[in-house]
């Protein structure tokens, strides 16, 4: 029980140390987002815009099921779609690299080191 209390105490003190900078950075990010929102003239979508987007999505999904829809697409449109997909995949890869903090693979302990824990 003492070990659990010590771990909980350590976690609590670490959270207390981090809460100040986290709150500050969250407030700064909120202010920056607010300024961008105002400067770009952004606004939440209206009910009419949401309804139009819903109808367009439904229309696309219904037409995507038809084989004729895919036959009528030009090579340029396929090329553009492929480029957009490649761009999205590239952003995904950069996210993976940033998340791993490494270009190749994850830091996995080898089987030789595993035996030391038994």
N, CA, C and O atoms as a DFTB+ gen file, in Angstrom:
472 C
 N C O
     1  1       0.822      -1.190       0.000
     2  2       0.000       0.000       0.000
     3  2       0.868       1.256       0.000
     4  3       0.505       2.263      -0.609
     5  1       1.988       1.201       0.666
     6  2       2.893       2.336       0.743
     7  2       3.422       2.707      -0.637
     8  3       3.582       3.886      -0.955
     9  1       3.692       1.693      -1.454
    10  2       4.193       1.912      -2.811
    11  2       3.160       2.653      -3.667
    12  3       3.509       3.531      -4.457
    13  1       1.893       2.289      -3.499
    14  2       0.814       2.940      -4.253
    15  2       0.694       4.395      -3.823
    16  3       0.521       5.278      -4.664
    17  1       0.783       4.650      -2.536
    18  2       0.693       6.013      -2.021
    19  2       1.840       6.868      -2.535
    20  3       1.646       8.028      -2.900
    21  1       3.042       6.288      -2.562
    22  2       4.212       7.020      -3.051
    23  2       4.054       7.353      -4.535
    24  3       4.347       8.472      -4.958
    25  1       3.591       6.381      -5.323
    26  2       3.387       6.595      -6.758
    27  2       2.330       7.657      -7.005
    28  3       2.491       8.518      -7.870
    29  1       1.243       7.590      -6.236
    30  2       0.170       8.571      -6.367
    31  2       0.667       9.961      -5.984
    32  3       0.317      10.944      -6.637
    33  1       1.463      10.050      -4.951
    34  2       2.018      11.322      -4.514
    35  2       2.938      11.912      -5.588
    36  3       2.892      13.110      -5.868
    37  1       3.772      11.054      -6.183
    38  2       4.668      11.511      -7.241
    39  2       3.876      12.002      -8.452
    40  3       4.199      13.040      -9.031
    41  1       2.855      11.263      -8.829
    42  2       2.025      11.651      -9.976
    43  2       1.310      12.967      -9.702
    44  3       1.190      13.809     -10.592
    45  1       0.837      13.144      -8.477
    46  2       0.133      14.377      -8.115
    47  2       1.070      15.575      -8.159
    48  3       0.706      16.633      -8.671
    49  1       2.278      15.411      -7.623
    50  2       3.222      16.532      -7.636
    51  2       3.667      16.865      -9.056
    52  3       3.848      18.036      -9.389
    53  1       3.844      15.843      -9.895
    54  2       4.214      16.087     -11.295
    55  2       3.093      16.822     -12.019
    56  3       3.351      17.753     -12.782
    57  1       1.854      16.410     -11.784
    58  2       0.708      17.075     -12.412
    59  2       0.605      18.518     -11.943
    60  3       0.274      19.403     -12.732
    61  1       0.886      18.766     -10.659
    62  2       0.822      20.129     -10.127
    63  2       1.893      21.005     -10.771
    64  3       1.641      22.173     -11.068
    65  1       3.088      20.452     -10.988
    66  2       4.167      21.217     -11.619
    67  2       3.826      21.552     -13.072
    68  3       4.163      22.631     -13.560
    69  1       3.156      20.623     -13.763
    70  2       2.844      20.819     -15.181
    71  2       1.589      21.643     -15.408
    72  3       1.406      22.190     -16.495
    73  1       0.724      21.745     -14.417
    74  2      -0.562      22.408     -14.643
    75  2      -0.397      23.883     -14.991
    76  3      -1.123      24.397     -15.843
    77  1       0.537      24.568     -14.354
    78  2       0.743      25.987     -14.658
    79  2       1.114      26.220     -16.106
    80  3       0.426      26.967     -16.801
    81  1       2.212      25.585     -16.593
    82  2       2.574      25.774     -18.004
    83  2       1.500      25.290     -18.979
    84  3       1.299      25.901     -20.028
    85  1       0.812      24.204     -18.645
    86  2      -0.234      23.699     -19.537
    87  2      -1.379      24.689     -19.651
    88  3      -1.885      24.941     -20.744
    89  1      -1.784      25.248     -18.519
    90  2      -2.883      26.219     -18.537
    91  2      -2.465      27.470     -19.305
    92  3      -3.233      27.997     -20.110
    93  1      -1.250      27.939     -19.054
    94  2      -0.750      29.125     -19.755
    95  2      -0.733      28.893     -21.267
    96  3      -1.237      29.718     -22.031
    97  1      -0.151      27.766     -21.698
    98  2      -0.065      27.472     -23.129
    99  2      -1.445      27.285     -23.750
   100  3      -1.659      27.663     -24.901
   101  1      -2.372      26.713     -23.009
   102  2      -3.738      26.557     -23.525
   103  2      -4.393      27.919     -23.721
   104  3      -5.099      28.138     -24.705
   105  1      -4.159      28.839     -22.776
   106  2      -4.730      30.184     -22.909
   107  2      -4.117      30.930     -24.087
   108  3      -4.826      31.620     -24.820
   109  1      -2.808      30.799     -24.277
   110  2      -2.146      31.441     -25.415
   111  2      -2.703      30.883     -26.724
   112  3      -3.016      31.643     -27.641
   113  1      -2.827      29.556     -26.812
   114  2      -3.366      28.922     -28.020
   115  2      -4.797      29.393     -28.285
   116  3      -5.174      29.621     -29.434
   117  1      -5.587      29.538     -27.228
   118  2      -6.966      30.005     -27.391
   119  2      -6.993      31.436     -27.927
   120  3      -7.820      31.757     -28.780
   121  1      -6.106      32.293     -27.441
   122  2      -6.060      33.675     -27.912
   123  2      -5.628      33.749     -29.379
   124  3      -6.182      34.525     -30.158
   125  1      -4.635      32.934     -29.748
   126  2      -4.187      32.905     -31.140
   127  2      -5.326      32.419     -32.038
   128  3      -5.585      33.007     -33.088
   129  1      -6.001      31.352     -31.627
   130  2      -7.127      30.827     -32.409
   131  2      -8.227      31.880     -32.540
   132  3      -8.840      32.018     -33.598
   133  1      -8.470      32.613     -31.467
   134  2      -9.501      33.664     -31.485
   135  2      -9.131      34.760     -32.489
   136  3      -9.983      35.220     -33.249
   137  1      -7.852      35.179     -32.491
   138  2      -7.419      36.208     -33.425
   139  2      -7.511      35.738     -34.875
   140  3      -7.919      36.499     -35.752
   141  1      -7.136      34.501     -35.124
   142  2      -7.244      33.948     -36.479
   143  2      -8.712      33.885     -36.895
   144  3      -9.062      34.232     -38.023
   145  1      -9.563      33.439     -35.976
   146  2     -11.007      33.327     -36.227
   147  2     -11.587      34.683     -36.630
   148  3     -12.363      34.780     -37.581
   149  1     -11.201      35.721     -35.898
   150  2     -11.725      37.064     -36.184
   151  2     -11.139      37.619     -37.478
   152  3     -11.870      38.138     -38.322
   153  1      -9.820      37.509     -37.634
   154  2      -9.165      38.102     -38.798
   155  2      -9.615      37.437     -40.100
   156  3      -9.789      38.118     -41.111
   157  1      -9.803      36.135     -40.086
   158  2     -10.213      35.421     -41.299
   159  2     -11.712      35.516     -41.556
   160  3     -12.203      35.029     -42.575
   161  1     -12.432      36.137     -40.642
   162  2     -13.875      36.281     -40.818
   163  2     -14.601      34.952     -40.744
   164  3     -15.598      34.731     -41.431
   165  1     -14.096      34.088     -39.917
   166  2     -14.702      32.764     -39.801
   167  2     -15.992      32.844     -38.984
   168  3     -16.171      33.733     -38.151
   169  1     -16.858      31.912     -39.241
   170  2     -18.106      31.822     -38.495
   171  2     -18.590      30.375     -38.550
   172  3     -18.308      29.657     -39.509
   173  1     -19.312      29.955     -37.530
   174  2     -19.862      28.602     -37.592
   175  2     -20.848      28.489     -38.752
   176  3     -21.493      29.470     -39.122
   177  1     -20.963      27.296     -39.320
   178  2     -21.892      27.150     -40.450
   179  2     -23.331      27.345     -39.999
   180  3     -23.716      26.997     -38.883
   181  1     -24.116      27.920     -40.920
   182  2     -25.543      28.118     -40.632
   183  2     -26.275      26.789     -40.824
   184  3     -25.719      25.824     -41.348
   185  1     -27.515      26.765     -40.395
   186  2     -28.326      25.554     -40.548
   187  2     -28.500      25.207     -42.027
   188  3     -28.502      24.034     -42.400
   189  1     -28.645      26.239     -42.867
   190  2     -28.799      26.003     -44.306
   191  2     -27.528      25.401     -44.907
   192  3     -27.602      24.519     -45.762
   193  1     -26.347      25.884     -44.455
   194  2     -25.088      25.336     -44.946
   195  2     -24.911      23.884     -44.505
   196  3     -24.444      23.051     -45.282
   197  1     -25.281      23.581     -43.268
   198  2     -25.188      22.198     -42.788
   199  2     -26.108      21.274     -43.581
   200  3     -25.735      20.154     -43.931
   201  1     -27.303      21.758     -43.856
   202  2     -28.257      20.953     -44.629
   203  2     -27.755      20.730     -46.056
   204  3     -27.897      19.633     -46.597
   205  1     -27.168      21.762     -46.667
   206  2     -26.621      21.623     -48.025
   207  2     -25.463      20.630     -48.032
   208  3     -25.351      19.823     -48.954
   209  1     -24.606      20.678     -47.023
   210  2     -23.490      19.730     -46.938
   211  2     -24.000      18.305     -46.750
   212  3     -23.457      17.363     -47.328
   213  1     -25.036      18.153     -45.948
   214  2     -25.626      16.822     -45.728
   215  2     -26.203      16.262     -47.029
   216  3     -26.012      15.086     -47.341
   217  1     -26.905      17.102     -47.784
   218  2     -27.485      16.657     -49.052
   219  2     -26.394      16.294     -50.061
   220  3     -26.500      15.291     -50.766
   221  1     -25.342      17.121     -50.123
   222  2     -24.252      16.848     -51.066
   223  2     -23.538      15.539     -50.703
   224  3     -23.176      14.763     -51.588
   225  1     -23.342      15.301     -49.425
   226  2     -22.695      14.063     -48.985
   227  2     -23.558      12.861     -49.323
   228  3     -23.063      11.856     -49.833
   229  1     -24.837      12.964     -49.039
   230  2     -25.757      11.866     -49.353
   231  2     -25.785      11.598     -50.849
   232  3     -25.758      10.442     -51.271
   233  1     -25.839      12.655     -51.658
   234  2     -25.848      12.509     -53.124
   235  2     -24.570      11.824     -53.602
   236  3     -24.614      10.940     -54.457
   237  1     -23.424      12.242     -53.039
   238  2     -22.153      11.629     -53.421
   239  2     -22.128      10.149     -53.059
   240  3     -21.718       9.321     -53.873
   241  1     -22.561       9.808     -51.853
   242  2     -22.527       8.402     -51.426
   243  2     -23.445       7.529     -52.271
   244  3     -23.108       6.385     -52.577
   245  1     -24.596       8.060     -52.648
   246  2     -25.518       7.302     -53.498
   247  2     -24.922       7.109     -54.886
   248  3     -24.982       6.012     -55.440
   249  1     -24.345       8.173     -55.452
   250  2     -23.791       8.061     -56.804
   251  2     -22.502       7.238     -56.817
   252  3     -22.170       6.646     -57.843
   253  1     -21.769       7.187     -55.706
   254  2     -20.517       6.429     -55.657
   255  2     -20.754       4.927     -55.774
   256  3     -19.851       4.178     -56.146
   257  1     -21.939       4.502     -55.462
   258  2     -22.265       3.071     -55.548
   259  2     -22.488       2.615     -56.990
   260  3     -22.460       1.419     -57.278
   261  1     -22.704       3.554     -57.878
   262  2     -22.956       3.232     -59.272
   263  2     -21.632       3.112     -60.034
   264  3     -20.764       3.977     -59.920
   265  1     -21.488       2.044     -60.802
   266  2     -20.263       1.840     -61.587
   267  2     -20.121       2.898     -62.681
   268  3     -19.003       3.266     -63.042
   269  1     -21.235       3.387     -63.208
   270  2     -21.182       4.408     -64.258
   271  2     -20.539       5.703     -63.769
   272  3     -19.892       6.410     -64.541
   273  1     -20.715       6.007     -62.499
   274  2     -20.106       7.221     -61.943
   275  2     -18.599       7.167     -62.087
   276  3     -17.972       8.155     -62.471
   277  1     -18.016       6.023     -61.784
   278  2     -16.557       5.884     -61.815
   279  2     -16.030       5.823     -63.249
   280  3     -14.882       6.187     -63.503
   281  1     -16.856       5.368     -64.178
   282  2     -16.439       5.318     -65.582
   283  2     -16.414       6.704     -66.211
   284  3     -15.664       6.937     -67.159
   285  1     -17.219       7.622     -65.701
   286  2     -17.326       8.960     -66.277
   287  2     -16.277       9.933     -65.746
   288  3     -16.249      11.091     -66.164
   289  1     -15.431       9.494     -64.851
   290  2     -14.403      10.378     -64.303
   291  2     -13.210      10.395     -65.256
   292  3     -12.772       9.355     -65.749
   293  1     -12.700      11.594     -65.502
   294  2     -11.590      11.732     -66.449
   295  2     -10.264      11.330     -65.790
   296  3     -10.163      11.207     -64.569
   297  1      -9.255      11.130     -66.641
   298  2      -7.933      10.762     -66.129
   299  2      -7.350      11.883     -65.268
   300  3      -6.669      11.621     -64.276
   301  1      -7.621      13.137     -65.653
   302  2      -7.135      14.264     -64.858
   303  2      -7.734      14.258     -63.454
   304  3      -7.040      14.554     -62.482
   305  1      -9.015      13.924     -63.346
   306  2      -9.652      13.868     -62.034
   307  2      -9.058      12.735     -61.183
   308  3      -8.850      12.901     -59.981
   309  1      -8.788      11.592     -61.810
   310  2      -8.136      10.501     -61.081
   311  2      -6.740      10.915     -60.628
   312  3      -6.322      10.593     -59.516
   313  1      -6.024      11.626     -61.487
   314  2      -4.684      12.089     -61.139
   315  2      -4.738      13.059     -59.964
   316  3      -3.941      12.950     -59.032
   317  1      -5.665      13.998     -60.004
   318  2      -5.807      14.940     -58.896
   319  2      -6.172      14.218     -57.600
   320  3      -5.642      14.546     -56.538
   321  1      -7.059      13.255     -57.679
   322  2      -7.440      12.493     -56.485
   323  2      -6.237      11.716     -55.941
   324  3      -6.049      11.615     -54.729
   325  1      -5.434      11.173     -56.845
   326  2      -4.241      10.452     -56.416
   327  2      -3.238      11.367     -55.736
   328  3      -2.610      10.980     -54.750
   329  1      -3.083      12.584     -56.260
   330  2      -2.177      13.552     -55.637
   331  2      -2.667      13.979     -54.259
   332  3      -1.868      14.132     -53.335
   333  1      -3.960      14.171     -54.117
   334  2      -4.521      14.525     -52.813
   335  2      -4.316      13.374     -51.824
   336  3      -3.972      13.599     -50.663
   337  1      -4.526      12.151     -52.288
   338  2      -4.307      10.985     -51.421
   339  2      -2.842      10.877     -51.020
   340  3      -2.540      10.566     -49.868
   341  1      -1.930      11.129     -51.950
   342  2      -0.500      11.082     -51.644
   343  2      -0.138      12.173     -50.636
   344  3       0.667      11.942     -49.733
   345  1      -0.720      13.339     -50.784
   346  2      -0.462      14.421     -49.833
   347  2      -0.963      14.054     -48.435
   348  3      -0.269      14.273     -47.442
   349  1      -2.161      13.502     -48.367
   350  2      -2.705      13.093     -47.066
   351  2      -1.827      12.012     -46.433
   352  3      -1.571      12.047     -45.229
   353  1      -1.372      11.066     -47.229
   354  2      -0.512      10.003     -46.719
   355  2       0.820      10.569     -46.234
   356  3       1.365      10.098     -45.235
   357  1       1.343      11.567     -46.927
   358  2       2.596      12.197     -46.511
   359  2       2.423      12.878     -45.160
   360  3       3.290      12.763     -44.294
   361  1       1.307      13.590     -44.971
   362  2       1.051      14.204     -43.667
   363  2       0.937      13.139     -42.584
   364  3       1.425      13.332     -41.470
   365  1       0.296      12.017     -42.901
   366  2       0.206      10.916     -41.939
   367  2       1.596      10.418     -41.565
   368  3       1.879      10.185     -40.390
   369  1       2.466      10.255     -42.564
   370  2       3.825       9.776     -42.287
   371  2       4.603      10.755     -41.423
   372  3       5.306      10.346     -40.500
   373  1       4.484      12.049     -41.717
   374  2       5.162      13.040     -40.873
   375  2       4.636      12.978     -39.443
   376  3       5.406      13.118     -38.493
   377  1       3.349      12.770     -39.285
   378  2       2.782      12.616     -37.942
   379  2       3.351      11.406     -37.224
   380  3       3.636      11.459     -36.028
   381  1       3.513      10.324     -37.954
   382  2       4.113       9.122     -37.373
   383  2       5.556       9.379     -36.946
   384  3       5.969       8.958     -35.866
   385  1       6.316      10.062     -37.784
   386  2       7.721      10.357     -37.463
   387  2       7.788      11.238     -36.221
   388  3       8.613      11.005     -35.338
   389  1       6.931      12.241     -36.148
   390  2       6.921      13.124     -34.985
   391  2       6.492      12.343     -33.745
   392  3       7.072      12.518     -32.673
   393  1       5.490      11.490     -33.880
   394  2       5.014      10.707     -32.747
   395  2       6.048       9.728     -32.218
   396  3       6.159       9.525     -31.008
   397  1       6.800       9.124     -33.118
   398  2       7.836       8.163     -32.708
   399  2       9.097       8.861     -32.249
   400  3       9.902       8.288     -31.514
   401  1       9.268      10.100     -32.681
   402  2      10.511      10.858     -32.465
   403  2      11.694      10.108     -33.067
   404  3      12.794      10.102     -32.516
   405  1      11.445       9.486     -34.194
   406  2      12.465       8.700     -34.886
   407  2      11.993       8.509     -36.324
   408  3      10.792       8.440     -36.583
   409  1      12.941       8.423     -37.261
   410  2      12.557       8.228     -38.656
   411  2      12.141       6.798     -38.953
   412  3      11.253       6.568     -39.773
   413  1      12.773       5.840     -38.296
   414  2      12.531       4.444     -38.617
   415  2      12.148       3.677     -37.362
   416  3      12.895       3.668     -36.384
   417  1      10.992       3.038     -37.388
   418  2      10.594       2.106     -36.340
   419  2      10.386       2.714     -34.975
   420  3      10.532       3.919     -34.769
   421  1      10.041       1.843     -34.051
   422  2       9.825       2.204     -32.663
   423  2      10.973       1.659     -31.829
   424  3      11.676       0.745     -32.261
   425  1      11.168       2.208     -30.642
   426  2      12.214       1.755     -29.744
   427  2      11.692       0.522     -28.998
   428  3      11.034       0.643     -27.965
   429  1      11.992      -0.656     -29.533
   430  2      11.520      -1.909     -28.957
   431  2      12.706      -2.618     -28.314
   432  3      13.775      -2.739     -28.914
   433  1      12.501      -3.085     -27.086
   434  2      13.566      -3.796     -26.396
   435  2      13.788      -5.147     -27.076
   436  3      12.836      -5.801     -27.503
   437  1      15.052      -5.555     -27.169
   438  2      15.356      -6.823     -27.826
   439  2      15.015      -7.994     -26.920
   440  3      14.799      -7.816     -25.721
   441  1      14.966      -9.187     -27.489
   442  2      14.664     -10.399     -26.729
   443  2      15.767     -10.696     -25.699
   444  3      15.492     -11.276     -24.648
   445  1      17.000     -10.304     -25.995
   446  2      18.112     -10.545     -25.062
   447  2      17.884      -9.771     -23.755
   448  3      18.135     -10.309     -22.676
   449  1      17.424      -8.551     -23.832
   450  2      17.173      -7.763     -22.654
   451  2      15.963      -8.244     -21.889
   452  3      15.842      -7.990     -20.690
   453  1      15.070      -8.934     -22.564
   454  2      13.848      -9.416     -21.934
   455  2      14.142     -10.443     -20.848
   456  3      13.433     -10.502     -19.843
   457  1      15.185     -11.255     -21.042
   458  2      15.511     -12.305     -20.086
   459  2      15.965     -11.747     -18.751
   460  3      15.832     -12.426     -17.733
   461  1      16.498     -10.532     -18.720
   462  2      16.960      -9.926     -17.485
   463  2      15.826      -9.623     -16.528
   464  3      16.063      -9.497     -15.327
   465  1      14.609      -9.503     -17.016
   466  2      13.493      -9.141     -16.177
   467  2      12.846     -10.331     -15.498
   468  3      11.911     -10.160     -14.716
   469  1      13.321     -11.523     -15.778
   470  2      12.700     -12.716     -15.165
   471  2      13.530     -13.244     -14.046
   472  3      13.162     -14.238     -13.420
